[in-house]
Structure formats: C-alpha cells, structure tokens
C-alpha cells in the first residue's frame, strides 16, 4: 500500500485528479488540502507558490497506472505525483479498491 500525494497548481486540475482517483477506484477516499503554501529556493531567492495537495491510500500496484492517467491529462509541471510506501496499516483500507482483472473486464 502507498500514501499517494499529488500536488496540483490549479483548482481545475485538483478536481479532475480527485475525480479520476475515485472514478477508477484507485482510492476509497481522497483528502484535498486547498491553497497550501510551497516555498521554492532558486539560488539566493525564495518564492512562494500556492498549490493544492491531494492525499489518499492506494495499492502500490496502481502507482504507474495512476501516474500515466494523470499525465495523459496534465503536464508534469502542472501536476506532480509522489508516493510513500506504507509498512503498517489497517488492512481494511484496501477493501473496496478495484480488483484489476474484474475492473478491466467490466470497463
């Protein structure tokens, strides 16, 4: 399992990515932190950007497919995708996530 983190530079991309994750059943729930501050160092200059952060728990096997789906719709500059592996978690978090074979046959 992974803790997926997606950083979006616009509200429109945030809504779309959130909907893609839920529609394709990559996650049961998605949390969105709106209007976060991110500070970027460029030499001696530090600038502030406003971004939105999407977080969810998903299966590690989905990461490549999620990243590809997102980048079919948005550039890597608009939407950044990261994940952190989860070592221990409540296994019930994986219940209800799609089963790849069943989902592909019915899609």
Secondary structure per residue as TSV (DSSP state, phi and psi in degrees):
chain	resnum	aa	ss	phi	psi
A	1	X	-	360.0	153.9
A	2	X	E	-130.0	151.7
A	3	X	E	-98.1	105.4
A	4	X	E	-85.9	134.9
A	5	X	E	-128.9	126.2
A	6	X	E	-124.7	124.3
A	7	X	E	-103.9	124.3
A	8	X	E	-118.6	140.3
A	9	X	S	-90.1	-10.0
A	10	X	S	-134.7	156.2
A	11	X	H	-64.8	-37.6
A	12	X	H	-61.6	-46.5
A	13	X	H	-66.9	-33.8
A	14	X	H	-63.5	-46.5
A	15	X	H	-61.4	-44.6
A	16	X	H	-65.3	-46.4
A	17	X	H	-64.7	-43.3
A	18	X	H	-55.5	-47.3
A	19	X	H	-66.4	-37.7
A	20	X	H	-62.6	-44.6
A	21	X	H	-61.3	-41.6
A	22	X	H	-76.7	-43.1
A	23	X	H	-60.8	-43.0
A	24	X	T	-84.8	4.4
A	25	X	T	57.5	38.2
A	26	X	S	-78.0	-20.1
A	27	X	-	-146.7	150.4
A	28	X	S	-84.2	-35.9
A	29	X	-	-136.7	152.9
A	30	X	-	-134.7	133.0
A	31	X	E	-107.5	140.1
A	32	X	E	-123.6	125.8
A	33	X	E	-101.5	110.0
A	34	X	E	-85.4	143.4
A	35	X	E	57.9	51.7
A	36	X	E	-83.4	152.3
A	37	X	E	-94.5	132.4
A	38	X	E	-126.2	132.5
A	39	X	E	-107.1	131.0
A	40	X	E	-117.8	127.9
A	41	X	E	-94.3	126.6
A	42	X	E	-130.9	86.7
A	43	X	T	69.4	-124.8
A	44	X	T	-86.9	-6.3
A	45	X	E	-101.0	136.0
A	46	X	E	-117.4	127.1
A	47	X	E	-118.6	155.5
A	48	X	E	-107.9	134.4
A	49	X	E	-118.8	148.3
A	50	X	E	-101.2	126.7
A	51	X	E	-135.8	167.3
A	52	X	E	-113.8	142.9
A	53	X	E	-118.7	125.1
A	54	X	E	-102.5	134.1
A	55	X	E	-130.2	143.8
A	56	X	E	-163.4	167.2
A	57	X	E	-103.4	131.8
A	58	X	E	-146.3	173.9
A	59	X	-	-81.3	141.4
A	60	X	G	-58.9	-34.1
A	61	X	G	-63.8	-18.1
A	62	X	G	-87.2	-13.5
A	63	X	H	-55.7	-51.3
A	64	X	H	-60.7	-40.9
A	65	X	H	-66.8	-40.5
A	66	X	H	-63.4	-47.7
A	67	X	H	-60.6	-43.7
A	68	X	H	-63.8	-44.8
A	69	X	H	-60.7	-44.3
A	70	X	H	-64.8	-44.5
A	71	X	H	-79.3	-7.6
A	72	X	H	-71.4	-26.3
A	73	X	H	-102.9	-27.3
A	74	X	S	-140.1	147.4
A	75	X	-	-71.5	163.0
A	76	X	T	-67.8	-21.5
A	77	X	T	-76.6	-30.1
A	78	X	T	-83.4	-38.9
A	79	X	E	-135.2	124.5
A	80	X	E	-110.8	136.1
A	81	X	E	-119.0	127.9
A	82	X	E	-134.5	161.7
A	83	X	E	-148.5	155.8
A	84	X	E	-127.6	125.2
A	85	X	E	-67.1	142.8
A	86	X	-	-103.3	125.9
A	87	X	S	-87.7	-47.0
A	88	X	S	-124.3	137.4
A	89	X	-	-165.9	169.7
A	90	X	-	-77.7	112.4
A	91	X	G	-59.4	-19.3
A	92	X	G	-66.3	-15.8
A	93	X	G	-63.4	-23.3
A	94	X	G	-88.9	-10.1
A	95	X	T	-68.5	134.7
A	96	X	T	91.7	-12.6
A	97	X	S	-72.8	151.4
A	98	X	-	-63.2	149.4
A	99	X	-	-94.6	117.1
A	100	X	H	-47.8	-50.6
A	101	X	H	-65.2	-44.7
A	102	X	H	-65.3	-39.9
A	103	X	H	-68.3	-42.4
A	104	X	H	-67.5	-35.7
A	105	X	H	-69.0	-33.4
A	106	X	H	-91.0	-11.7
A	107	X	-	-80.9	360.0
